[in-house]
């Protein structure tokens, strides 16, 4: 699984983002499509990370 430098870099970046997210547990208001709801900042950040990961994998699969 972690045989290439690219895999190690991805793991390190993921851990750094996770640490950053865990340090940002404050409550925030999210406005989306006219709706406002309170949530923790960590959930917003992790959601964006997961969406970015999925988009990156999808785009990479279409090019190969």
C-alpha positions in Angstrom: 0.0 0.0 0.0 2.7 2.5 1.0 5.3 1.5 -1.5 5.7 4.7 -3.4 6.8 8.2 -2.3 3.4 9.5 -3.6 1.6 7.2 -1.2 3.7 8.4 1.7 3.2 12.0 0.8 -0.6 11.5 0.6 -0.6 9.8 4.0 1.5 12.6 5.6 -0.8 15.3 4.0 -3.9 13.5 5.3 -2.5 13.3 8.8 -1.6 17.0 8.7 -5.1 18.0 7.6 -6.6 15.7 10.3 -4.5 17.3 13.0 -5.4 20.8 11.7 -9.1 19.8 11.7 -9.0 18.4 15.3 -7.6 21.7 16.5 -10.6 23.6 15.0 -13.6 22.2 16.8 -15.5 25.5 17.1 -19.1 25.8 16.2 -19.8 27.7 12.9 -22.9 28.5 10.9 -22.9 27.1 7.4 -25.0 28.8 4.7 -25.9 26.5 1.8 -28.6 27.0 -0.8 -30.5 29.4 1.4 -30.3 27.1 4.5 -28.3 28.0 7.5 -27.3 25.3 10.0 -24.8 25.2 12.8 -22.1 22.6 12.7 -18.6 22.1 13.9 -15.7 23.4 11.7 -14.1 20.0 11.7 -17.0 18.5 9.8 -16.9 21.2 7.2 -13.2 20.7 6.7 -13.4 16.9 6.6 -16.3 17.0 4.1 -14.3 19.3 1.8 -11.3 16.9 2.1 -13.4 13.9 1.2 -15.1 15.6 -1.7 -11.7 16.7 -3.0 -10.4 13.2 -2.7 -13.3 11.7 -4.5 -13.1 14.3 -7.3 -9.3 13.7 -7.6 -9.8 10.0 -7.9 -12.6 10.4 -10.4 -10.6 12.8 -12.6 -7.5 10.6 -12.5 -9.5 7.4 -13.5 -11.0 9.2 -16.5 -7.6 10.2 -17.8 -6.1 6.7 -17.7 
